[in-house]
């Protein structure tokens, strides 16, 4: 009985790891307009954004489905990570500048 319970717990843990880890199909973004429905955005997950460029700034603007500005952040080169508002697949993110940002 104990071995069965251990196996069940292990299976549940593995299942949980594979299906609840927030991932993006692409994690590095350059200048452009991105529809978040093209990526694996989970509405319940919280994400951060960071400029990993060593020399260039980036400016991000997050829009909702009605094109209302929800958030904007100026990212210096090698910036710290900033929290994004909770994302939905209907949102768009605009990146301006020569920086390269990652969303985790």
N, C-alpha and C positions, 0 to 999 in steps of 0.2 A: 504494500500500500504506500509506503514512504517513497519508493522509487517512482511510482506512478505520479505522485504529487510533485516530486522534484522535476520530472519530465514536463509536466503540465505547466509549472511555473517557468521553466526555461523556455518553453515554446511561447508562452505569453510575453515574456520579456523580449525575445527576438522579434516577434510580431510587432510589438510596441515600438521598438527601435526603428524598424524598416518603414512603418507606416505613419509615424508621428514626427520624424525628423524634417524640419523645414528645409527645403532645397529649392534652388533656382536652376533652371536648365542652363543658364549662363550667369556667372557671378560677377564678371568684370564688365563694366559698361563704360563706353566713351560717349562723346557728344551725340545727342539724338533724342528722339521721342520714342518711348517704349510703352506699349500697352501691357499691363501686368497680367492680363489673361493669357499671354503667350508664355508665361513662366508658371512654375508650380507655387503660386502664392496661396498660402492657407490663411483664410480670414481670421482664424483664432490665434495665429502666431505673431509674435513681435519681431521686427527686423531692425538692424542697424545699418548705417551707411558710413563709408569712410573713403577719403581720397588717398589712393596709394601712390599717386604720382609724386616724384621727388622734386619736381620743378614747377608744375602747373596747377593753377586753381581750377576748381569746378564749382558750378552753381547748380543746385537741383531745385526743381519745383514739382510738387505733387498735386495733381488735379483729381477731383472726383468725377463721377460719371456725367455730371452736369457742367463740366469745365470750370468749376469753382476751385480757386486756389486753397488748398488745405494746409500746405507746409512749404516753406522755402528755406534752404540752408546754403550758406557760402562755405565751401570747403577749401581750406588752405592746403598747400602741398603737405603730404604726410600728416594729414589731420587725424585727430582722435576719432573714435566712432561716435556717431550721433544716433539717438533713437528716432526711428520713423514712427509716425502715427500708424495705428493698425491698418494694414493694407487689404484692399479688396481687389478681386480680378478685374473689376470694371474701371479701376483707376489707371491713370497715365502718369508716368514720371518723365520729366524733361531734364536733360543734362546739358548744360552749356559750358563751354570752355574746353581747354586741352587736357584737363586732368583725366584720370582714370579712376573710377569709383567701384567699390565692391559693396554688395548688399549681402548681409549674412542674417 
